[in-house]
């Protein structure tokens, strides 16, 4: 599965890229119909410490699945977003099977 990572107004380091790719690619173990994914990272300009935003769009046949999570680090936001997408994928698979 192809994982595109876009960082808005900053450059990601290799460690963060590797972390995100590994997390997102694990979703393809759950459902092999994933075409690709787009990850967008941005920093919210607020006084809050939870200002790191990770948006993940999974490209699947039919409707794309999307999760946007905010946390104090990109790793934590990615973790939470991947968990949300894992739940969405499970529901998506059940719908496809007609359960």
C-alpha positions as CSV (number, residue, x, y, z in Angstrom):
1,X,0.0,0.0,0.0
2,X,1.3,3.5,-0.9
3,X,1.4,6.0,2.0
4,X,1.7,9.7,1.1
5,X,2.7,12.0,3.9
6,X,2.1,15.7,3.6
7,X,3.4,18.1,6.3
8,X,1.9,21.6,6.2
9,X,4.5,24.3,6.7
10,X,7.3,22.0,8.1
11,X,9.5,19.1,7.2
12,X,9.1,15.7,8.8
13,X,12.1,13.7,9.9
14,X,12.8,10.1,8.8
15,X,11.8,8.7,12.2
16,X,8.4,10.2,12.1
17,X,7.9,9.1,8.5
18,X,8.8,5.6,9.3
19,X,6.6,5.5,12.4
20,X,3.6,6.7,10.4
21,X,4.2,4.4,7.5
22,X,4.5,1.3,9.8
23,X,1.3,2.2,11.7
24,X,-0.8,2.9,8.6
25,X,0.5,-0.2,6.7
26,X,-0.7,-2.4,9.6
27,X,-4.2,-1.5,8.5
28,X,-3.7,-3.4,5.3
29,X,-3.4,-6.6,7.4
30,X,-6.9,-6.0,8.5
31,X,-8.4,-5.3,5.0
32,X,-6.6,-6.0,1.8
33,X,-8.8,-3.8,-0.3
34,X,-7.0,-0.6,0.7
35,X,-5.7,1.2,-2.4
36,X,-3.6,3.7,-0.6
37,X,-3.6,6.4,2.1
38,X,-2.9,10.1,2.5
39,X,-1.6,11.4,5.8
40,X,-1.6,15.2,6.5
41,X,0.2,16.6,9.4
42,X,-0.3,20.1,10.7
43,X,0.3,22.2,13.7
44,X,-2.6,24.2,15.1
45,X,-1.7,27.7,16.0
46,X,-3.3,27.6,19.5
47,X,-1.9,28.1,23.0
48,X,-2.9,24.5,23.7
49,X,-0.3,21.8,24.1
50,X,-2.5,19.4,22.1
51,X,-1.8,21.3,18.9
52,X,-0.5,18.5,16.6
53,X,-3.1,17.3,14.1
54,X,-2.9,14.1,12.1
55,X,-5.4,13.5,9.3
56,X,-5.5,10.1,7.6
57,X,-7.6,9.3,4.5
58,X,-7.7,5.6,3.5
59,X,-8.5,5.0,-0.1
60,X,-10.8,2.0,-0.4
61,X,-13.2,1.1,-3.2
62,X,-16.5,2.9,-2.6
63,X,-16.1,5.4,0.1
64,X,-12.8,6.7,1.5
65,X,-12.4,6.3,5.2
66,X,-11.1,9.4,7.1
67,X,-9.9,10.2,10.7
68,X,-8.6,13.5,12.1
69,X,-7.1,13.5,15.5
70,X,-5.4,16.1,17.6
71,X,-2.8,15.5,20.4
72,X,0.4,16.7,21.9
73,X,2.6,14.7,19.5
74,X,2.2,13.6,15.9
75,X,2.9,10.0,17.0
76,X,0.1,10.0,19.5
77,X,-2.3,11.7,17.1
78,X,-1.4,9.1,14.4
79,X,-2.0,6.3,16.9
80,X,-5.4,7.5,17.8
81,X,-6.3,8.1,14.2
82,X,-5.2,4.6,13.2
83,X,-7.3,3.1,16.0
84,X,-10.3,5.1,14.7
85,X,-9.7,3.8,11.2
86,X,-9.3,0.3,12.4
87,X,-12.9,0.5,13.8
88,X,-14.1,2.1,10.5
89,X,-12.5,-0.7,8.5
90,X,-14.1,-3.4,10.6
91,X,-17.5,-1.8,10.0
92,X,-16.7,-1.4,6.3
93,X,-15.8,-5.1,6.0
94,X,-19.0,-6.1,7.8
95,X,-21.1,-3.9,5.4
96,X,-19.4,-5.5,2.4
97,X,-20.2,-8.9,3.6
98,X,-23.8,-7.9,4.2
99,X,-23.7,-8.7,7.9
